[in-house]
Amino acid sequence: MNLIPRAGRTRTAMTVLAGAGVAAGLLVTTVAPASADKGTTDRGPKPTVVLVHGAFADSTSWNAVIDKLRQDGYPVVAVANPLRSLSGDSAYLKDVLAGIDGPVVLAGHSYGGSVISNAATGNRNVKALVYLAAFLPEKGESAGDLAARFPGSTLGEALRPVPVTNADGSRGTDLYIQNDKFRQQFAADVPRNTTDLMTVTQRPVTEAALAEGAAEPAWKTIPSWVLVATQDRNIPAGAQEFMARRAGATTTQVRASHAVSVSQPGKVTGVIENAARSVR
């Protein structure tokens, strides 16, 4: 971050957080209505696990996690996060959650953490929040605000901005990861043949989404679990640990890149299922 000229620091800070579901493009998407996979336990139906990806990815970044959850009897919904604005993405997720019956465990990766924090507030069916190398913003904070507080991210230098026209006719900026920097930046512990596919299938996030302040966060009232990726070059481990402590979350560490759902699906599934077992 310190290598970037002062004038570019605001954009760099916002983009740091973009990092996200880098995992994308390699697995076949598994998205189904919550009613499709209803598992049961001795106490009754298992909660539905709802997965929300971050920037530069899509819901296929969860595929290995989805396989493990379904094998263990959990119904799963993998949401297509629009990546257009924090308020708009959160509103979309709220609509998805409104169509799911029964208790929900809501999990987000990277920028997806900001989205689940907004969307779950006031939803009585969401019983647990899981943050996986993700942001847990306080009210008014943006992902860029949080990224700027801690050293260690190299995302800013890896981004490629592309001007776009928004649906309302206004101008905006989409952010991509430069192809030659994608693997090192986001998924250094993922095999190259996988990251080659992830690179060309990445979805952009808008600069505005990373700069928008959060609403009242759901982690203040809903129990939270955090998985810290200690080798993350997107969201430094120090930032992840700070947010976890502030939220009073149950925290686990794993030696992994930002693309933790791809490189460590077993660890990710374990944290989600720990949260799910707390649901009564």
C-alpha positions in Angstrom: 0.0 0.0 0.0 2.8 2.4 0.8 4.2 2.0 -2.7 1.2 3.7 -4.2 1.2 7.5 -4.7 -0.9 9.5 -2.2 -3.4 10.4 -4.9 -4.1 6.7 -5.5 -4.4 5.6 -1.9 -8.2 6.0 -1.7 -8.7 3.7 -4.7 -6.1 1.3 -3.3 -7.8 1.1 0.1 -11.1 0.5 -1.5 -9.8 -2.2 -3.7 -7.9 -4.0 -1.0 -11.1 -5.4 0.1 -12.2 -6.5 -3.2 -10.4 -9.6 -2.7 -12.6 -12.3 -2.6 -14.0 -15.4 -3.7 -11.2 -15.7 -5.9 -11.9 -19.2 -6.1 -14.3 -19.1 -8.8 -14.5 -20.6 -12.1 -13.5 -24.1 -11.8 -16.3 -26.1 -10.3 -19.8 -26.8 -11.4 -22.2 -24.5 -9.6 -24.5 -26.1 -7.1 -27.4 -23.8 -6.3 -30.7 -25.3 -5.2 -33.8 -24.2 -3.3 -33.4 -24.7 0.4 -36.2 -27.3 0.3 -34.3 -29.5 -2.1 -31.7 -30.9 0.2 -33.3 -31.0 3.6 -31.2 -33.0 6.0 -32.2 -34.1 9.4 -30.6 -34.6 12.8 -31.9 -36.2 16.0 -33.1 -32.7 16.9 -34.9 -32.2 13.6 -34.0 -30.6 10.2 -30.5 -29.2 9.8 -30.2 -25.5 9.2 -29.8 -24.3 5.6 -26.3 -23.1 4.8 -26.3 -20.0 2.6 -23.0 -19.1 1.0 -22.1 -15.7 -0.4 -19.0 -15.2 -2.5 -16.9 -12.1 -2.8 -15.3 -10.2 -5.7 -13.5 -11.7 -8.7 -15.4 -14.9 -8.3 -18.8 -16.5 -8.4 -20.8 -19.1 -6.5 -18.7 -21.9 -8.0 -15.9 -20.9 -5.7 -17.8 -22.8 -3.0 -18.2 -26.1 -4.9 -15.8 -28.2 -2.9 -17.4 -26.9 0.3 -20.9 -27.5 -1.1 -20.0 -31.2 -1.8 -18.8 -31.7 1.8 -21.8 -30.0 3.4 -24.3 -32.0 1.3 -22.5 -35.2 2.2 -23.1 -34.3 5.8 -26.8 -33.7 5.2 -27.0 -29.9 5.1 -29.2 -28.1 2.6 -27.2 -25.5 0.8 -27.9 -22.4 -1.3 -25.0 -20.7 -3.1 -26.0 -17.1 -3.9 -24.9 -15.2 -7.0 -23.6 -11.9 -5.4 -24.1 -9.1 -7.9 -21.0 -7.1 -6.8 -22.5 -3.8 -7.8 -23.1 -1.9 -4.5 -23.1 -2.9 -0.9 -26.7 -1.7 -0.3 -27.9 -3.3 -3.5 -26.1 -6.6 -3.0 -27.4 -6.7 0.6 -31.0 -6.1 -0.6 -30.7 -8.9 -3.1 -29.4 -11.3 -0.4 -32.3 -10.2 1.9 -34.7 -11.3 -0.8 -33.0 -14.7 -1.2 -33.1 -15.2 2.6 -36.8 -14.3 2.7 -37.5 -17.3 0.4 -35.8 -19.9 2.7 -37.9 -21.6 5.4 -36.4 -22.4 8.8 -33.1 -21.6 10.4 -30.1 -20.4 8.4 -26.4 -20.4 8.8 -25.1 -17.5 6.6 -21.5 -17.6 5.4 -19.5 -14.9 3.5 -16.1 -14.8 1.9 -14.1 -11.5 1.7 -16.5 -8.7 0.5 -19.3 -11.2 1.0 -18.7 -10.7 4.7 -19.8 -7.1 4.4 -22.9 -8.2 2.5 -24.0 -10.8 5.0 -23.4 -8.4 7.9 -25.9 -6.0 6.2 -28.4 -8.5 5.0 -28.9 -10.5 8.2 -29.8 -7.6 10.4 -33.3 -8.1 11.7 -33.7 -11.5 10.1 -34.8 -13.9 12.9 -34.1 -17.0 10.8 -30.4 -16.3 10.6 -29.0 -18.1 13.6 -25.2 -17.9 12.9 -22.8 -15.9 10.8 -19.6 -17.3 9.4 -16.8 -15.1 8.0 -14.1 -16.7 5.9 -11.2 -14.4 5.2 -13.8 -11.8 5.2 -14.8 -8.3 6.3 -16.9 -7.6 9.4 -17.5 -3.9 9.1 -18.9 -1.6 11.8 -21.7 0.7 10.9 -20.4 3.4 8.5 -17.2 1.5 7.7 -16.3 0.4 4.2 -14.1 -2.4 3.1 -11.7 0.2 1.9 -11.6 1.8 5.4 -10.8 -1.4 7.0 -8.2 -2.4 4.5 -6.4 0.9 4.9 -5.9 0.4 8.7 -3.6 -2.5 8.4 -0.4 -3.1 6.4 0.2 -6.1 4.3 -2.2 -6.1 1.4 -0.8 -5.9 -2.1 -4.1 -5.9 -3.9 -4.0 -2.3 -5.0 -1.1 -2.8 -7.2 -2.6 -5.9 -8.8 -5.9 -4.3 -9.9 -7.0 -3.2 -13.4 -9.7 -0.6 -13.5 -12.2 -0.5 -16.3 -14.7 2.4 -16.8 -18.3 1.3 -17.1 -21.8 2.8 -17.6 -24.2 2.0 -14.7 -27.8 1.0 -15.2 -28.9 4.6 -14.3 -26.6 6.1 -16.9 -23.9 7.3 -14.5 -20.3 6.4 -14.9 -18.5 3.9 -12.6 -15.4 1.7 -12.5 -15.2 -2.1 -12.5 -12.1 -3.6 -10.9 -10.4 -6.7 -12.2 -7.2 -8.5 -11.2 -4.4 -8.3 -13.7 -4.1 -11.8 -15.3 -0.3 -12.1 -14.6 -0.8 -11.3 -10.9 -3.9 -13.2 -10.2 -2.4 -16.4 -8.8 0.2 -14.8 -6.6 -2.2 -12.2 -5.2 -5.2 -14.4 -4.4 -4.6 -18.1 -4.7 -0.9 -18.8 -4.3 -1.7 -22.2 -2.6 -4.0 -23.4 -5.4 -2.7 -25.4 -8.3 -1.8 -23.4 -11.4 -4.1 -25.3 -13.7 -6.9 -24.2 -11.4 -5.9 -20.6 -11.0 -5.5 -20.3 -14.8 -9.2 -21.0 -15.1 -10.0 -18.7 -12.1 -8.1 -15.9 -13.8 -10.1 -15.8 -17.0 -13.5 -16.4 -15.3 -13.2 -13.7 -12.7 -16.1 -11.3 -12.1 -15.4 -7.7 -11.4 -16.6 -5.7 -8.4 -17.4 -2.0 -8.6 -15.1 0.5 -6.9 -18.2 2.0 -5.4 -19.2 -1.2 -3.7 -15.8 -1.2 -1.9 -16.2 2.4 -0.8 -19.8 2.2 0.5 -20.3 2.4 4.2 -22.0 -0.5 6.0 -25.4 -0.5 7.7 -26.0 -1.7 11.3 -24.1 -5.0 11.4 -25.8 -8.3 12.2 -22.8 -9.6 14.1 -23.8 -7.4 17.1 -26.8 -9.6 17.7 -26.1 -12.9 16.0 -23.3 -15.3 17.1 -20.3 -15.2 14.7 -17.5 -17.5 13.6 -14.4 -16.3 11.8 -11.8 -18.2 9.8 -8.5 -16.2 9.5 -6.4 -17.0 6.5 -2.9 -16.2 7.7 -1.3 -16.0 4.2 -3.9 -13.7 2.8 -2.5 -11.0 0.6 -5.8 -9.3 0.1 -7.1 -8.8 3.7 -4.1 -9.0 6.0 -4.4 -11.5 8.9 -4.1 -8.6 11.4 -7.2 -7.0 10.0 -9.1 -10.2 10.1 -8.1 -10.8 13.7 -9.0 -7.3 14.7 -12.5 -7.6 13.3 -13.0 -11.0 14.8 -12.1 -9.7 18.3 -14.3 -6.7 17.9 -17.2 -8.9 17.0 -16.6 -11.4 19.8 -16.4 -14.2 17.2 -15.3 -17.7 17.7 -12.0 -17.7 15.7 -9.9 -20.3 13.9 -6.7 -19.8 12.0 -5.6 -21.6 8.9 -2.4 -21.3 6.8 -4.0 -20.4 3.5 -4.3 -17.8 0.8 -7.3 -15.5 0.3 -8.9 -18.3 -1.8 -9.5 -20.4 1.3 -12.7 -22.0 0.1 -10.7 -23.5 -2.8 -7.4 -24.3 -1.1 -8.9 -25.4 2.2 -12.5 -26.6 1.7 -12.2 -29.0 4.6 -11.3 -26.3 7.1 -14.0 -24.0 5.7 -16.6 -26.7 6.0 -15.5 -27.5 9.5 -16.0 -23.9 10.7 -19.4 -23.7 9.0 -20.5 -27.0 10.6 -19.3 -25.9 14.0 -21.6 -22.9 13.6 -24.4 -25.0 12.4 -24.2 -27.3 15.4 -24.9 -24.3 17.7 -28.3 -23.9 16.1 -31.2 -25.2 18.2 
